[in-house]
Amino acid sequence: MKTTRHATYNLNYHIVWLPKSRRTDGSANIAEQGSAQYRNSVLVNEVASRVRSILHEIADDKGVEILDLTVQPDHVHLFVSSPPKNEPALLANWFKGKTKESETEQESVERPA
């Protein structure tokens, strides 16, 4: 149990998400793409390590404790403990949004213009 000035709590959230991946065949037709933009093995090797470190940085910055983190090749499982002031949707936005922003920044640095 954890405490704040006004509450004793034990709030844990299991957040799972699938990252979108870019199409490599140049197809612009959304119907043609279907669910192909999901469930691709994009979270491997250095990318998986980078995602783990980004998620830990976010948790430290926001005062959230990561209880368990599993980065699979096609999805992420994140089990966190958070104070009652943080809504579950806000937690998901922090982790998913900041991870995407950091990965996009990293890609722009690695890819010459």
C-alpha positions in Angstrom: 0.0 0.0 0.0 1.1 3.5 -0.8 -0.1 6.7 0.8 -0.5 10.3 -0.1 -1.7 13.1 2.2 -5.3 12.2 1.7 -5.4 8.6 0.5 -4.0 5.1 0.9 -4.0 3.3 -2.4 -2.8 0.3 -4.4 -3.7 1.2 -8.0 -2.1 -0.9 -10.7 -2.8 -0.7 -14.4 -2.0 -3.1 -17.2 -1.5 -1.2 -20.5 -1.0 -3.1 -23.8 -0.4 -1.5 -27.2 0.6 -2.5 -30.7 2.8 0.0 -32.5 1.9 0.9 -36.1 4.6 0.2 -38.6 5.1 1.9 -41.9 4.3 0.1 -45.1 7.3 -0.7 -47.2 5.5 -1.6 -50.4 4.4 2.0 -51.0 0.7 1.2 -50.9 -1.4 4.2 -50.1 -4.8 2.5 -50.2 -6.1 2.1 -46.7 -8.5 -0.7 -47.5 -5.6 -2.5 -49.1 -3.4 -2.0 -46.0 -6.1 -3.3 -43.6 -4.6 -4.5 -40.4 -1.2 -5.0 -42.1 0.0 -1.8 -40.3 -0.3 -3.7 -37.0 1.3 -6.9 -35.7 4.6 -6.5 -37.5 7.8 -7.4 -35.6 9.2 -3.9 -35.2 10.2 -4.0 -31.6 13.4 -6.0 -31.8 17.1 -5.6 -31.0 18.0 -1.9 -30.5 14.5 -0.7 -30.9 13.2 -2.8 -28.1 16.1 -1.6 -25.8 15.4 2.0 -26.7 11.6 1.5 -26.0 12.4 0.0 -22.6 14.7 2.9 -21.6 12.2 5.5 -22.9 9.4 3.9 -20.8 11.6 3.9 -17.7 12.5 7.6 -18.3 8.8 8.5 -18.6 7.9 6.6 -15.4 10.7 8.3 -13.4 9.7 11.7 -14.8 6.0 11.2 -13.9 6.4 9.5 -10.6 5.0 6.2 -11.7 6.4 2.8 -10.8 6.9 0.2 -13.4 6.0 -3.2 -11.9 6.5 -5.2 -15.0 7.5 -4.4 -18.6 7.6 -6.8 -21.5 8.5 -5.7 -25.0 7.4 -8.3 -27.5 8.3 -8.0 -31.2 4.8 -6.8 -32.1 3.4 -5.3 -28.8 4.2 -3.9 -25.4 2.9 -5.0 -22.0 3.3 -2.4 -19.3 2.1 -3.0 -15.7 2.4 0.2 -13.6 1.4 1.5 -10.2 0.3 5.1 -10.1 -1.2 7.6 -7.6 -5.0 8.2 -7.8 -4.5 11.6 -9.4 -3.4 9.9 -12.7 -6.3 8.7 -14.8 -5.7 5.4 -16.7 -6.2 7.1 -20.1 -3.6 9.7 -19.1 -1.1 7.0 -18.2 -1.6 5.3 -21.6 -1.2 8.7 -23.4 2.0 9.4 -21.6 3.6 6.1 -22.3 2.3 5.6 -25.9 2.7 9.2 -27.0 6.1 9.9 -25.6 7.5 6.6 -26.9 6.2 7.5 -30.4 7.7 11.0 -30.2 11.1 9.7 -29.1 11.2 7.0 -31.8 10.2 9.6 -34.5 12.9 11.9 -33.3 15.4 9.1 -33.3 14.4 8.1 -36.9 14.8 11.7 -38.1 18.3 11.8 -36.6 19.4 8.5 -38.2 17.8 9.1 -41.6 19.7 11.8 -43.6 17.5 14.4 -45.3 
